[in-house]
């Protein structure tokens, strides 16, 4: 939208006009074009007046700094740096009234920016509720001038109750106001010429109700609005008078007192000071019934009063406003549903079709199908398909199912670094005893292994010690490519010779000739130009075989009597929301290896049978369809001879604690590689191995986890239930601006990282 902003408080000033910067900044951040024209001085209480016979002269103003949000100097709006004469915003100041500003702004400036869609007058310094305020308000006067000029207009006022104007509260009120402006523009009622909106300047206002109101009819009841003063007395600046009047009257009302000057004198020369008894207004509100504008603001809600351009409120419009919906729409949000997974997509379609039948959402195919880009939208899509530009430019109305950057968690070598750094900073962290220290290195060709291991001296020391140790005393290691998934490229080793042999297995002989496409040999390349290894049964992409981690192999694992001695790991689903709440889904899975477990040194030869050691079902011949391969965690054996009763509850508590601290370590310690968004959520799959002593060890974190390994039998009971809980806790509350919980989701991290929508 192209928004024309004016006010009656004049240019930005901490004393008399402290809000206009913030509103303009919020409008611009929401993607709107904003043109600003203001009176060059305080023009409160002037109504819809023009100064007849005066020649109106503009001056041009480049706004500087005002607020210090989060301890930093905050230039508002963008492009307003001092000395910037050619680019950035240029505001117009008029030596006249708000109504004159509107006329000149509509017809004599800003035409090169396109037609003006709406005029916003404000935010006023103080409320404009009830007839006494409204009939004299320059803020409403400016909006009224726009209305009689055929433009949609909104008079916006901030009702403060504190002398201290917190920039954080102002910022919240401005973002809330922008969302309401967008809503009213999209849902404009034909019976309305303008709206007067009053926003209580209180923390949490964006969570409070927004309701339609009528205007309270009231009158002055305490006598004159002027105070006689000595002719020699000098008056205050108009802006300071406005501030002091409002603040003093608020205080008088709270103290239950008032002072009325009724001094009678003979006719004599005197001066008069504007001193209305604003307690008349506040008292009339206290004595009124609910439903009017003054009462609504007093109760901490945002008041929206629809008016005709004759100072009468438009009849027949009432009730609560639910931000994020459109006129004649019964749903809360639009939804683009394209997960591109044949296991997950039908589940999501089933759930969202149900929401659509309940009028909670409307499914569309693309962002282009929205009536306008400011409509509430959920993108539930494959990562590559998410329109992150839309997400970033519409933080209060657009939600998606993935963060943009989360390498600190999902890349194995990054996760290892994340936890190592955190434990170094916090030596008593629970992560110290629930994640095996890993050594990461890079390697392109097997012949350079010695150089790659130069800094991994703990690993080299272990391998050297193994040379002289008995087989059952050797420390075994597990090798993992840092960027692979689905169990690709995992190997076991306990000597440098074995490690060398592993890398030689993966070496690719490059062809001396290139085909017509410029590819070597078989012509198969990954996206970065590296060829696939044709001899690798797992189809590992060689570009993924450059970053590696080596971790101590966890032995002995917990083996269950009911599982024929097969090793298992726990798949835990984790929901991360905004900036940042993290939940662990109570319904976990136990994924079992294909064959009974044997310690690595108990194998018959040097070729380790990975089917005894790896529990990833995608590596198994029949996958998750093999009976007993996938079980619900809470159905596992209750009684294990080596463990105390209640072992499953204790393991679950460990998993919750480790998960919570892992996400905190990434979000606080690796800001570059894990960046939360207030308008995003994501489901992760975390893998844990339980050792024979009942300790849970974090193995890895997966984005867009392979839900298919759950299988068909548990599809609805586990994955379907997880998506239901996600809709309840992460999706619906975002669009309803509310909070919700679910009994199957345990909150394990609740941070405020300062990244707001």
C-alpha positions as CSV (number, residue, x, y, z in Angstrom):
1,X,0.0,0.0,0.0
2,X,0.9,3.6,-0.4
3,X,0.3,5.2,2.9
4,X,0.2,9.0,3.5
5,X,1.0,9.8,7.2
6,X,0.3,13.0,8.9
7,X,-0.4,14.1,12.5
8,X,-1.2,17.0,14.7
9,X,1.8,16.8,17.0
10,X,4.4,18.0,14.5
11,X,7.9,16.7,13.7
12,X,9.5,14.0,15.8
13,X,10.1,15.1,19.4
14,X,10.6,13.1,22.6
15,X,8.4,15.7,24.4
16,X,5.4,16.2,22.1
17,X,5.6,13.8,19.1
18,X,7.4,10.6,20.2
19,X,5.6,8.0,18.1
20,X,5.6,9.0,14.4
21,X,9.1,7.6,13.8
22,X,8.1,4.2,15.1
23,X,4.9,4.0,13.1
24,X,6.6,5.0,9.8
25,X,9.4,2.5,10.4
26,X,6.9,-0.3,11.1
27,X,4.9,0.5,8.0
28,X,8.0,0.4,5.9
29,X,9.2,-2.9,7.4
30,X,5.8,-4.4,6.5
31,X,6.6,-3.5,2.9
32,X,4.4,-0.4,2.5
33,X,5.4,2.8,0.7
34,X,5.1,5.6,3.2
35,X,4.9,9.4,2.4
36,X,5.0,11.8,5.4
37,X,3.7,15.3,5.6
38,X,3.4,17.0,9.0
39,X,2.6,20.3,10.6
40,X,5.9,22.1,11.3
41,X,4.8,22.6,14.9
42,X,2.3,21.4,17.5
43,X,-1.2,21.7,16.1
44,X,-3.3,19.8,18.7
45,X,-7.0,20.7,19.4
46,X,-7.4,22.4,16.1
47,X,-9.9,20.0,14.6
48,X,-10.4,20.0,10.8
49,X,-9.3,23.6,10.4
50,X,-7.5,25.5,7.6
51,X,-5.8,28.9,8.1
52,X,-7.7,31.1,5.8
53,X,-5.7,33.7,3.9
54,X,-2.4,32.4,4.9
55,X,0.2,31.4,2.3
56,X,1.3,27.8,3.2
57,X,5.0,27.2,2.9
58,X,6.6,23.8,3.0
59,X,10.0,22.9,4.4
60,X,11.8,19.5,3.8
61,X,13.0,17.3,6.6
62,X,15.2,14.3,6.8
63,X,14.4,12.5,10.0
64,X,17.3,11.6,12.3
65,X,17.5,9.3,15.3
66,X,15.0,9.0,18.1
67,X,14.7,5.6,19.8
68,X,17.4,3.5,21.3
69,X,16.0,0.1,20.9
70,X,18.0,-2.8,22.5
71,X,20.7,-0.3,23.6
72,X,21.5,0.9,20.1
73,X,20.9,4.1,18.2
74,X,18.1,3.4,15.8
75,X,17.9,5.5,12.7
76,X,14.3,5.9,11.5
77,X,13.1,5.5,8.9
78,X,15.6,3.9,6.6
79,X,17.8,6.0,4.4
80,X,17.7,9.0,6.8
81,X,21.4,9.2,7.6
82,X,22.7,12.7,8.3
83,X,24.1,14.3,5.3
84,X,22.3,12.0,2.8
85,X,21.0,14.6,0.4
86,X,20.1,12.5,-2.6
87,X,18.7,9.2,-1.3
88,X,16.4,8.1,1.5
89,X,13.2,9.5,2.9
90,X,12.3,13.1,2.8
91,X,9.4,14.3,4.9
92,X,7.5,17.5,4.2
93,X,6.7,20.0,7.0
94,X,3.8,22.5,6.5
95,X,3.3,25.7,8.4
96,X,-0.4,24.9,8.7
97,X,-2.9,22.4,10.1
98,X,-3.3,18.6,9.8
99,X,-6.2,19.1,7.4
100,X,-4.0,21.3,5.2
101,X,-1.3,18.7,5.4
102,X,-3.7,16.1,4.0
103,X,-4.9,18.4,1.1
104,X,-1.3,19.3,0.1
105,X,-0.1,15.7,0.6
106,X,-2.8,14.2,-1.5
107,X,-2.7,16.6,-4.4
108,X,0.7,18.4,-4.5
109,X,3.4,15.9,-3.4
110,X,4.3,12.2,-3.8
111,X,2.5,11.7,-7.1
112,X,5.6,9.9,-8.4
113,X,5.1,7.1,-5.8
114,X,1.7,6.1,-7.2
115,X,-1.9,6.6,-5.9
116,X,-2.3,6.9,-2.2
117,X,-4.3,4.0,-0.8
118,X,-5.0,5.2,2.7
119,X,-4.3,8.2,4.9
120,X,-3.2,7.6,8.5
121,X,-3.3,10.6,10.9
122,X,-1.2,10.0,14.0
123,X,-0.2,8.3,16.2
124,X,-1.5,11.1,18.4
125,X,0.2,11.8,21.7
126,X,-2.6,10.6,23.9
127,X,-6.1,9.2,23.4
128,X,-8.8,10.6,21.3
129,X,-11.7,8.8,22.8
130,X,-15.2,10.3,23.6
131,X,-16.9,13.2,21.9
132,X,-15.1,15.9,23.9
133,X,-11.7,14.9,22.6
134,X,-12.9,13.8,19.1
135,X,-14.7,17.1,18.2
136,X,-11.5,19.1,18.7
137,X,-8.9,16.6,17.7
138,X,-6.5,17.7,15.0
139,X,-5.7,14.0,14.5
140,X,-9.3,13.1,13.7
141,X,-9.5,16.4,11.8
142,X,-6.7,15.2,9.4
143,X,-8.5,11.9,8.9
144,X,-11.8,13.7,8.3
145,X,-10.2,15.9,5.6
146,X,-9.0,12.8,3.8
147,X,-12.5,11.2,4.1
148,X,-14.2,14.2,2.5
149,X,-11.5,14.0,-0.2
150,X,-12.7,10.5,-1.0
151,X,-9.8,8.6,0.6
152,X,-9.9,5.9,3.2
153,X,-8.5,7.2,6.4
154,X,-7.7,6.2,9.9
155,X,-7.1,8.5,12.9
156,X,-4.6,6.7,15.2
157,X,-4.1,7.6,18.8
158,X,-1.9,6.1,21.6
159,X,-3.4,6.2,25.0
160,X,-0.5,6.5,27.5
161,X,-0.8,6.2,31.2
162,X,2.9,6.6,32.1
163,X,5.3,9.5,32.0
164,X,8.0,7.0,30.8
165,X,7.5,6.1,27.2
166,X,9.3,2.7,26.7
167,X,10.6,2.4,23.1
168,X,9.9,-1.4,23.3
169,X,6.2,-0.7,24.1
170,X,6.0,1.9,21.4
171,X,7.5,-0.6,18.9
172,X,4.9,-3.2,19.9
173,X,2.1,-0.7,19.6
174,X,3.3,0.4,16.1
175,X,3.5,-3.2,14.8
176,X,0.1,-3.9,16.2
177,X,-1.2,-0.7,14.6
178,X,0.2,-1.7,11.2
179,X,-1.5,-5.0,11.4
180,X,-4.8,-3.3,12.3
181,X,-4.3,-0.7,9.5
182,X,-3.8,-3.6,7.0
183,X,-6.9,-5.3,8.3
184,X,-9.2,-2.3,8.1
185,X,-7.9,-1.4,4.6
186,X,-8.6,-5.0,3.4
187,X,-12.0,-5.2,5.2
188,X,-13.3,-1.7,4.6
189,X,-17.0,-1.3,5.3
190,X,-18.9,0.7,2.7
191,X,-20.9,2.5,5.5
192,X,-17.6,3.9,7.0
193,X,-15.8,7.1,5.9
194,X,-13.1,6.9,8.5
195,X,-12.0,4.9,11.6
196,X,-10.7,6.4,14.8
197,X,-8.4,3.9,16.5
198,X,-7.2,4.2,20.1
199,X,-4.4,1.9,21.2
200,X,-3.5,1.6,24.9
201,X,0.3,2.1,25.1
202,X,0.8,-0.8,27.4
203,X,3.1,-3.9,27.3
204,X,1.3,-6.9,25.6
205,X,-1.2,-4.7,23.7
206,X,-0.7,-6.9,20.6
207,X,-2.2,-9.8,22.6
208,X,-5.3,-7.9,23.8
209,X,-8.6,-7.8,22.1
210,X,-9.4,-5.3,19.3
211,X,-13.1,-4.4,19.2
212,X,-15.5,-2.1,17.4
213,X,-16.9,0.6,19.6
214,X,-19.3,3.5,19.5
215,X,-18.2,7.0,20.7
216,X,-19.1,8.0,24.2
217,X,-21.2,11.2,24.2
218,X,-19.9,13.4,27.0
219,X,-19.5,17.1,28.0
220,X,-17.3,19.5,29.9
221,X,-18.7,19.6,33.4
222,X,-16.2,21.6,35.5
223,X,-16.6,25.1,34.0
224,X,-14.2,27.0,31.8
225,X,-11.5,25.3,29.7
226,X,-9.3,28.4,30.3
227,X,-7.5,29.7,33.3
228,X,-7.1,33.4,33.9
229,X,-3.4,34.3,34.5
230,X,-1.4,37.4,35.1
231,X,-0.9,39.3,31.9
232,X,2.8,39.3,32.5
233,X,3.0,35.5,32.8
234,X,4.6,33.7,29.9
235,X,3.1,30.5,28.5
236,X,4.6,27.2,27.8
237,X,5.2,25.8,24.4
238,X,2.0,24.3,23.0
239,X,3.5,20.8,22.8
240,X,4.5,20.9,26.5
241,X,1.1,22.2,27.4
242,X,-0.5,19.2,25.7
243,X,1.8,16.8,27.5
244,X,1.3,18.3,30.9
245,X,-2.5,18.6,30.6
246,X,-2.9,15.0,29.8
247,X,-0.5,13.7,32.4
248,X,-1.7,16.0,35.2
249,X,-5.4,15.2,34.5
250,X,-4.6,11.5,34.6
251,X,-3.0,11.9,37.9
252,X,-5.9,14.0,39.3
253,X,-8.3,11.3,38.3
254,X,-6.2,8.6,40.0
255,X,-6.0,10.8,43.2
256,X,-9.7,11.4,43.1
257,X,-9.3,15.2,43.1
258,X,-9.7,18.1,40.7
259,X,-9.0,21.9,40.8
260,X,-11.4,24.3,39.2
261,X,-10.6,28.0,39.0
262,X,-13.7,30.0,39.5
263,X,-12.2,33.3,40.4
264,X,-14.5,36.2,39.7
265,X,-13.0,39.6,39.1
266,X,-14.1,43.0,37.8
267,X,-13.6,43.6,34.1
268,X,-9.9,44.0,33.7
269,X,-7.1,43.2,31.4
270,X,-6.0,39.6,31.8
271,X,-4.5,36.7,29.8
272,X,-6.0,33.2,29.6
273,X,-4.2,29.9,29.6
274,X,-5.7,26.8,27.9
275,X,-6.4,24.6,30.9
276,X,-9.3,22.2,30.2
277,X,-10.2,19.8,33.0
278,X,-9.5,16.6,31.2
279,X,-10.6,14.7,34.3
280,X,-14.1,15.5,33.0
281,X,-13.4,13.1,30.2
282,X,-11.9,10.4,32.3
283,X,-14.6,10.6,34.9
284,X,-17.3,10.3,32.3
285,X,-15.6,7.1,31.1
286,X,-15.5,5.7,34.6
287,X,-19.2,6.3,35.0
288,X,-20.1,4.9,31.5
289,X,-21.2,1.4,30.6
290,X,-19.2,-1.0,28.4
291,X,-19.1,-0.8,24.6
292,X,-17.9,2.8,24.1
293,X,-14.5,3.9,23.0
294,X,-13.3,5.3,26.3
295,X,-14.4,2.3,28.3
296,X,-12.7,-0.1,25.9
297,X,-9.4,1.7,26.1
298,X,-9.6,1.9,29.9
299,X,-10.0,-1.9,29.9
300,X,-6.7,-2.3,28.0
301,X,-8.2,-3.1,24.6
302,X,-7.8,-1.4,21.3
303,X,-10.9,0.6,20.3
304,X,-11.9,0.9,16.6
305,X,-14.8,3.4,16.1
306,X,-16.3,3.5,12.6
307,X,-17.3,7.1,11.7
308,X,-19.2,8.9,9.0
309,X,-17.7,12.2,7.9
310,X,-20.3,14.1,10.0
311,X,-18.9,13.1,13.4
312,X,-21.4,10.3,13.8
313,X,-20.3,6.7,14.3
314,X,-21.4,4.3,11.7
315,X,-24.2,2.2,13.1
316,X,-24.5,-1.6,12.9
317,X,-20.7,-2.4,13.1
318,X,-19.9,-4.1,16.3
319,X,-18.1,-7.1,17.9
320,X,-14.4,-8.2,18.2
321,X,-11.9,-7.8,15.3
322,X,-9.9,-10.9,14.6
323,X,-6.8,-9.6,13.0
324,X,-5.6,-11.7,10.0
325,X,-9.0,-12.3,8.4
326,X,-10.8,-10.6,5.5
327,X,-14.3,-9.4,5.1
328,X,-16.7,-12.2,4.4
329,X,-13.9,-14.8,5.1
330,X,-14.6,-17.3,7.9
331,X,-11.1,-18.7,8.0
332,X,-8.0,-17.7,10.0
333,X,-5.3,-18.2,7.3
334,X,-4.4,-19.3,3.8
335,X,-2.3,-22.4,3.4
336,X,0.1,-23.6,0.8
337,X,0.6,-27.4,1.3
338,X,3.4,-29.0,-0.7
339,X,5.7,-31.1,1.5
340,X,6.8,-33.3,-1.5
341,X,7.0,-36.5,0.6
342,X,4.6,-39.3,-0.3
343,X,4.5,-40.5,3.3
344,X,3.9,-37.1,4.9
345,X,1.8,-35.2,2.2
346,X,-1.4,-37.4,2.6
347,X,-1.2,-36.9,6.4
348,X,-1.0,-33.2,6.1
349,X,-3.7,-33.0,3.5
350,X,-6.0,-35.0,5.8
351,X,-5.4,-32.7,8.7
352,X,-5.6,-29.4,6.7
353,X,-8.7,-30.6,4.8
354,X,-10.3,-31.0,8.2
355,X,-9.2,-27.4,9.2
356,X,-10.6,-26.2,5.9
357,X,-14.0,-27.9,6.5
358,X,-14.0,-26.2,9.9
359,X,-13.4,-22.8,8.2
360,X,-10.0,-22.5,9.9
361,X,-8.0,-22.2,6.7
362,X,-8.2,-22.0,3.0
363,X,-5.8,-24.0,0.9
364,X,-4.2,-22.2,-2.1
365,X,-1.4,-23.3,-4.5
366,X,1.0,-20.3,-4.4
367,X,1.6,-16.9,-2.9
368,X,0.2,-15.4,-6.1
369,X,-3.2,-16.8,-5.3
370,X,-3.5,-14.5,-2.2
371,X,-6.0,-11.6,-2.6
372,X,-3.1,-9.4,-1.5
373,X,0.4,-10.2,-0.1
374,X,-0.5,-9.1,3.4
375,X,-3.0,-11.8,4.1
376,X,-2.2,-14.4,6.8
377,X,-0.4,-17.3,5.1
378,X,1.1,-20.6,6.2
379,X,3.7,-22.2,3.9
380,X,4.0,-25.9,4.7
381,X,6.4,-26.9,2.0
382,X,9.6,-28.7,1.2
383,X,12.6,-26.5,2.2
384,X,13.6,-25.7,-1.4
385,X,10.0,-24.5,-2.2
386,X,9.6,-22.1,0.6
387,X,9.2,-18.4,-0.4
388,X,11.5,-17.0,2.3
389,X,11.3,-13.5,0.7
390,X,7.7,-13.5,1.6
391,X,8.4,-14.8,5.1
392,X,11.0,-12.1,5.8
393,X,8.9,-9.2,4.4
394,X,5.7,-10.2,6.2
395,X,6.8,-11.2,9.7
396,X,3.5,-10.7,11.4
397,X,1.3,-12.5,8.9
398,X,3.4,-15.1,7.1
399,X,4.5,-18.4,8.8
400,X,6.5,-21.3,7.5
401,X,7.6,-24.8,8.6
402,X,11.4,-24.3,8.5
403,X,14.1,-21.9,9.7
404,X,16.4,-20.6,7.0
405,X,19.7,-21.4,8.7
406,X,20.2,-24.3,11.2
407,X,23.6,-25.9,10.2
408,X,24.7,-25.6,13.8
409,X,22.4,-28.5,14.6
410,X,21.9,-30.6,11.4
411,X,25.5,-30.8,10.1
412,X,27.4,-33.4,12.2
413,X,30.6,-31.5,12.3
414,X,28.8,-28.2,13.1
415,X,26.8,-30.0,15.9
416,X,30.1,-31.3,17.3
417,X,31.6,-27.8,17.3
418,X,28.4,-26.3,18.8
419,X,28.5,-28.7,21.8
420,X,32.2,-28.5,22.2
421,X,32.1,-24.7,22.4
422,X,29.2,-24.8,24.8
423,X,30.8,-27.3,27.2
424,X,34.0,-25.3,27.1
425,X,32.1,-22.3,28.2
426,X,29.9,-24.2,30.7
427,X,31.9,-27.1,32.0
428,X,29.0,-28.4,34.2
429,X,26.6,-28.6,31.2
430,X,24.6,-31.8,30.9
431,X,25.9,-32.1,27.3
432,X,29.3,-33.0,28.6
433,X,28.1,-36.4,29.7
434,X,25.5,-37.1,27.0
435,X,27.5,-36.4,23.7
436,X,30.7,-38.1,22.8
437,X,33.5,-35.6,22.0
438,X,34.1,-35.7,18.2
439,X,37.0,-34.8,16.1
440,X,36.3,-33.3,12.8
441,X,38.6,-33.1,9.8
442,X,38.5,-32.5,6.0
443,X,39.8,-34.9,3.4
444,X,39.6,-34.9,-0.4
445,X,41.8,-37.9,-1.2
446,X,42.9,-40.9,0.9
447,X,46.6,-40.2,0.4
448,X,46.3,-37.0,2.5
449,X,44.9,-38.7,5.6
450,X,48.1,-38.1,7.6
451,X,47.8,-34.4,7.0
452,X,44.1,-34.3,7.8
453,X,44.7,-36.0,11.2
454,X,47.5,-33.6,12.3
455,X,45.2,-31.7,14.7
456,X,43.1,-34.7,15.8
457,X,45.8,-35.7,18.2
458,X,43.4,-37.4,20.7
459,X,42.2,-39.7,17.9
460,X,45.8,-40.4,16.8
461,X,46.8,-41.1,20.4
462,X,43.9,-43.6,20.7
463,X,44.8,-45.4,17.5
464,X,48.4,-45.6,18.5
465,X,47.5,-47.1,21.9
466,X,45.2,-49.6,20.2
467,X,48.3,-51.0,18.4
468,X,49.5,-52.6,21.6
469,X,46.1,-53.4,23.2
470,X,44.2,-56.7,23.2
471,X,41.2,-56.8,20.9
472,X,38.6,-56.4,23.7
473,X,40.5,-53.5,25.1
474,X,40.8,-51.4,22.0
475,X,38.8,-48.2,21.7
476,X,36.6,-48.3,18.6
477,X,35.6,-45.3,16.6
478,X,32.7,-44.5,14.4
479,X,33.3,-42.4,11.2
480,X,30.5,-40.2,9.9
481,X,30.5,-37.9,6.9
482,X,29.5,-34.5,8.2
483,X,26.9,-33.7,5.5
484,X,25.4,-37.1,4.7
485,X,22.2,-38.5,6.0
486,X,20.2,-41.8,6.0
487,X,23.2,-43.6,7.4
488,X,25.3,-43.1,4.4
489,X,29.1,-43.5,4.7
490,X,29.2,-44.6,8.4
491,X,32.0,-47.0,9.2
492,X,33.8,-48.5,12.2
493,X,37.5,-48.5,12.8
494,X,40.1,-48.9,15.5
495,X,43.3,-48.3,13.6
496,X,44.8,-45.9,11.1
497,X,45.2,-48.7,8.6
498,X,41.4,-49.4,8.7
499,X,40.7,-45.7,8.4
500,X,43.0,-45.5,5.4
501,X,41.3,-48.5,3.8
502,X,37.9,-46.9,4.2
503,X,39.0,-43.7,2.4
504,X,40.7,-45.7,-0.4
505,X,37.4,-47.5,-0.9
506,X,35.8,-44.2,-1.7
507,X,38.5,-42.8,-3.9
508,X,37.3,-42.2,-7.5
509,X,39.5,-42.7,-10.5
510,X,39.0,-39.6,-12.6
511,X,38.7,-40.2,-16.3
512,X,41.2,-38.5,-18.6
513,X,38.5,-37.7,-21.1
514,X,35.4,-35.6,-20.6
515,X,32.1,-36.3,-22.3
516,X,30.2,-33.8,-24.3
517,X,28.6,-32.3,-21.2
518,X,32.0,-31.6,-19.7
519,X,31.6,-34.4,-17.1
520,X,34.2,-37.0,-16.4
521,X,33.9,-40.8,-17.1
522,X,30.3,-41.8,-16.3
523,X,29.0,-38.3,-16.7
524,X,27.3,-38.4,-13.2
525,X,27.8,-35.3,-11.1
526,X,26.4,-33.9,-7.9
527,X,25.3,-30.3,-7.8
528,X,28.8,-29.1,-6.8
529,X,30.5,-30.9,-9.7
530,X,31.8,-34.0,-7.8
531,X,31.1,-37.4,-9.3
532,X,29.2,-40.2,-7.6
533,X,31.3,-43.1,-6.5
534,X,30.0,-46.0,-8.7
535,X,31.7,-48.6,-6.3
536,X,29.9,-47.3,-3.2
537,X,26.9,-49.5,-2.5
538,X,25.3,-46.7,-0.5
539,X,25.6,-44.2,-3.3
540,X,27.5,-41.7,-1.2
541,X,28.0,-38.4,-2.9
542,X,31.7,-37.6,-2.9
543,X,31.1,-33.9,-2.2
544,X,29.7,-35.2,1.2
545,X,32.9,-37.1,1.8
546,X,35.1,-34.2,2.6
547,X,33.9,-33.2,6.1
548,X,34.1,-36.0,8.6
549,X,33.8,-36.6,12.3
550,X,35.1,-39.5,14.3
551,X,33.5,-40.3,17.7
552,X,34.2,-43.0,20.2
553,X,31.9,-45.9,19.6
554,X,29.3,-46.3,22.4
555,X,29.6,-49.8,23.9
556,X,27.9,-51.7,25.4
557,X,24.5,-50.6,24.2
558,X,21.3,-51.4,26.1
559,X,19.9,-54.6,24.7
560,X,16.3,-55.7,25.5
561,X,15.3,-59.3,26.3
562,X,12.3,-58.9,23.9
563,X,14.4,-57.8,21.0
564,X,16.6,-60.8,20.5
565,X,19.7,-58.9,21.5
566,X,19.4,-56.3,18.7
567,X,20.8,-52.9,19.2
568,X,18.3,-49.9,19.0
569,X,18.3,-46.1,19.0
570,X,15.5,-43.7,20.0
571,X,14.0,-41.4,17.4
572,X,12.8,-38.3,19.2
573,X,10.7,-35.7,17.4
574,X,11.3,-32.1,18.5
575,X,9.3,-29.0,17.7
576,X,11.1,-25.7,17.6
577,X,8.9,-22.6,17.5
578,X,9.8,-18.9,16.9
579,X,12.7,-17.4,18.9
580,X,12.6,-19.8,20.7
581,X,10.4,-22.4,22.3
582,X,11.5,-26.1,22.0
583,X,9.2,-29.0,22.7
584,X,9.9,-32.8,22.9
585,X,7.2,-35.0,21.6
586,X,6.5,-37.7,24.2
587,X,5.6,-40.4,21.6
588,X,9.1,-41.6,20.7
589,X,10.2,-44.5,18.5
590,X,12.7,-47.3,19.1
591,X,14.4,-48.4,15.8
592,X,16.2,-51.7,15.9
593,X,19.1,-53.1,13.9
594,X,18.6,-55.9,11.5
595,X,20.8,-58.5,13.2
596,X,21.7,-59.3,16.8
597,X,24.4,-57.1,18.2
598,X,28.0,-58.2,18.5
599,X,30.9,-56.1,19.8
600,X,33.1,-55.0,16.9
601,X,36.0,-57.2,18.0
602,X,33.7,-60.2,18.2
603,X,33.1,-60.2,14.4
604,X,34.7,-63.1,12.4
605,X,36.8,-60.9,10.1
606,X,37.9,-57.4,9.4
607,X,34.8,-56.5,7.5
608,X,32.4,-55.1,10.0
609,X,28.8,-56.2,9.5
610,X,27.1,-52.8,9.8
611,X,23.6,-54.4,10.0
612,X,24.5,-55.4,13.6
613,X,25.6,-51.8,14.5
614,X,23.4,-49.4,12.5
615,X,19.8,-49.0,13.5
616,X,18.7,-46.8,10.6
617,X,15.9,-48.7,9.0
618,X,16.5,-47.2,5.5
619,X,19.7,-49.3,5.3
620,X,17.8,-52.6,6.0
621,X,16.6,-54.9,3.3
622,X,12.9,-54.6,4.1
623,X,13.1,-51.2,5.9
624,X,10.6,-50.4,8.6
625,X,8.3,-53.2,7.3
626,X,10.4,-55.9,9.1
627,X,8.5,-57.1,12.1
628,X,9.8,-55.6,15.3
629,X,12.1,-53.1,13.6
630,X,10.1,-50.1,14.7
631,X,8.4,-50.0,18.1
632,X,6.8,-47.4,20.3
633,X,9.3,-46.3,23.0
634,X,6.8,-46.6,25.8
635,X,5.9,-50.2,24.8
636,X,9.5,-51.4,25.4
637,X,10.3,-53.8,28.2
638,X,9.5,-52.4,31.6
639,X,11.8,-54.8,33.5
640,X,15.4,-55.0,32.5
641,X,17.6,-56.9,35.0
642,X,20.5,-54.4,34.8
643,X,18.4,-51.3,35.3
644,X,16.2,-49.9,38.2
645,X,12.5,-49.8,37.6
646,X,11.3,-46.7,35.8
647,X,14.2,-46.6,33.4
648,X,12.1,-45.3,30.5
649,X,10.9,-42.2,32.4
650,X,14.5,-41.5,33.4
651,X,15.7,-41.8,29.9
652,X,12.9,-39.5,28.7
653,X,13.9,-36.9,31.3
654,X,17.5,-37.1,30.1
655,X,16.4,-36.7,26.5
656,X,14.4,-33.6,27.3
657,X,17.2,-32.0,29.3
658,X,19.8,-32.7,26.6
659,X,17.6,-31.6,23.8
660,X,16.7,-28.3,25.5
661,X,20.4,-27.5,26.2
662,X,21.5,-28.5,22.7
663,X,19.1,-26.0,21.1
664,X,20.1,-23.3,23.6
665,X,23.8,-24.0,22.8
666,X,23.0,-23.6,19.1
667,X,20.8,-20.5,19.4
668,X,23.0,-18.6,21.9
669,X,26.5,-19.9,21.0
670,X,26.3,-20.4,17.2
671,X,24.3,-17.4,16.0
672,X,25.7,-17.4,12.5
673,X,24.8,-21.0,11.9
674,X,21.4,-21.2,13.7
675,X,19.1,-18.3,13.2
676,X,15.6,-18.5,14.6
677,X,12.7,-16.6,13.1
678,X,9.7,-15.4,15.0
679,X,7.4,-16.5,12.2
680,X,8.8,-20.0,11.6
681,X,8.6,-23.4,13.3
682,X,10.4,-26.7,12.5
683,X,10.2,-30.4,13.3
684,X,13.5,-32.1,13.9
685,X,14.3,-35.7,14.4
686,X,16.9,-36.3,17.1
687,X,18.6,-39.7,17.5
688,X,19.6,-41.0,20.9
689,X,21.4,-44.2,21.9
690,X,20.9,-45.7,25.3
691,X,23.9,-47.5,26.8
692,X,23.8,-50.5,29.1
693,X,23.9,-48.2,32.2
694,X,20.7,-46.4,31.0
695,X,22.4,-43.2,29.9
696,X,21.0,-41.5,26.7
697,X,23.7,-40.3,24.3
698,X,22.8,-37.7,21.6
699,X,23.9,-39.0,18.1
700,X,22.6,-36.5,15.6
701,X,19.9,-33.9,14.7
702,X,18.0,-34.2,11.5
703,X,16.0,-31.5,9.6
704,X,13.0,-32.7,7.6
705,X,13.4,-36.1,9.3
706,X,12.5,-39.3,7.4
707,X,9.0,-39.9,8.9
708,X,8.5,-42.8,6.5
709,X,10.7,-45.1,8.8
710,X,7.8,-45.0,11.3
711,X,6.0,-47.4,8.9
712,X,2.3,-47.7,8.2
713,X,1.2,-49.3,11.5
714,X,2.2,-46.3,13.5
715,X,1.6,-43.7,10.9
716,X,-1.4,-42.0,12.4
717,X,-0.7,-42.8,16.0
718,X,2.7,-41.2,16.0
719,X,3.4,-39.0,13.0
720,X,-0.3,-38.0,12.6
721,X,-0.5,-37.1,16.3
722,X,2.7,-35.1,16.0
723,X,1.3,-33.0,13.2
724,X,-1.9,-32.5,15.2
725,X,0.1,-31.2,18.2
726,X,2.2,-29.0,15.9
727,X,-0.9,-27.4,14.4
728,X,-2.3,-26.8,17.9
729,X,0.9,-25.3,19.4
730,X,2.8,-23.7,16.6
731,X,0.4,-22.8,13.8
732,X,-3.0,-21.8,15.2
733,X,-1.5,-19.6,18.0
734,X,0.6,-17.6,15.5
735,X,-2.5,-16.5,13.5
736,X,-4.7,-16.1,16.6
737,X,-1.9,-14.2,18.5
738,X,-2.5,-16.6,21.4
739,X,-0.7,-19.4,23.3
740,X,-1.6,-23.1,23.5
741,X,-0.2,-26.3,25.0
742,X,-0.5,-30.0,24.2
743,X,-0.2,-32.9,26.7
744,X,2.1,-34.8,24.3
745,X,4.6,-31.9,23.9
746,X,7.0,-31.2,26.8
747,X,8.4,-27.7,26.8
748,X,12.2,-28.0,27.3
749,X,13.5,-24.6,26.2
750,X,11.8,-21.2,26.5
751,X,14.1,-18.4,25.4
752,X,13.5,-14.8,24.5
753,X,16.1,-14.2,21.9
754,X,14.8,-10.7,21.0
755,X,13.7,-11.7,17.5
756,X,10.2,-10.5,17.3
757,X,7.5,-10.7,14.6
